């Protein structure tokens, strides 16, 4: 409840199942963790074939353990929706949070109106989307609507709670979130994703002579420097792209770079859209944890630095 007339109660149920398989081949050990979650009741658990789900993860772990690491270098990559979501949330989403921008801690400080990405890139933060975390109101009573962060490559907005909105002289965007009643609301993302465009997934791949199809299943995390806009992530077992076709699997794939350079070198965006959330993890900030969603379509990046661990 608020003095501005808000009287809101929201109950969100989040369920899921996670599994991790470890495989060893010729002295090489590889683990593949993965989970699926949904804002749903137990019907989500009953609707899935979890035997096939866990078997697929085990088969991927065996395949990865028998594979080589990718050749290190900078070359074209096709990125799946889970890695797109990871990159956007960690490397760009936090940088767009109004409190970090106002203190100058963000690479996006004083960049409103600047062209920071390819003109085919549009980035959204939204409270209620299919597959994401259901969050129709924030913890200050503000309705969480669709906030366009980047539109056709141009930085249009930051995300705000009431405090940061006051500092910028704008309306709050419904991003004031608290872990629980013992914590004060701070600026947090809700469902952060890239808007889909026109390409089929196979069309993204067929024009690549040599590159990597980067996949999120089995990703193991990484690190981000919000002030510099740099990232390093360990992703899941991926595929080499050779002469426009998917070839052998590679393991231990690590991607790194500058998020702004990466967004500028996106030359094709898929028509598919996948947004996910997780009951097993969450976004951490200032000692508070919050459930979020992220994702996007498949995208093609003209150049990204890829290595192997």
Secondary structure, DSSP 8 states (H G I E B T S, - for coil): --TTS--------EEEEEEEEEEEETTEEEEEEEEEEEES-THHHHHS-HHHHHHHHHHHHHHHHTSEE---EEEEEEE-HHHHHHHIIIIIIGGGBHHHHHTT-STTTT-TT-B-S-TT--EEEESS-TTS---SB-TTS-B---EEEEETTEE---B--HHHHHHHTS---S-EE-SSTTS--EE--SEEEE---SB-HHHHHHT-SEEEEE--TT--EEEEETTTTEEEEE---EEEEETTEEEEEEESEEEEEEHHHHHHTEEEEBS--EEEE-SS--EEETTEEE--EEEE--EEEEEEEEEE-
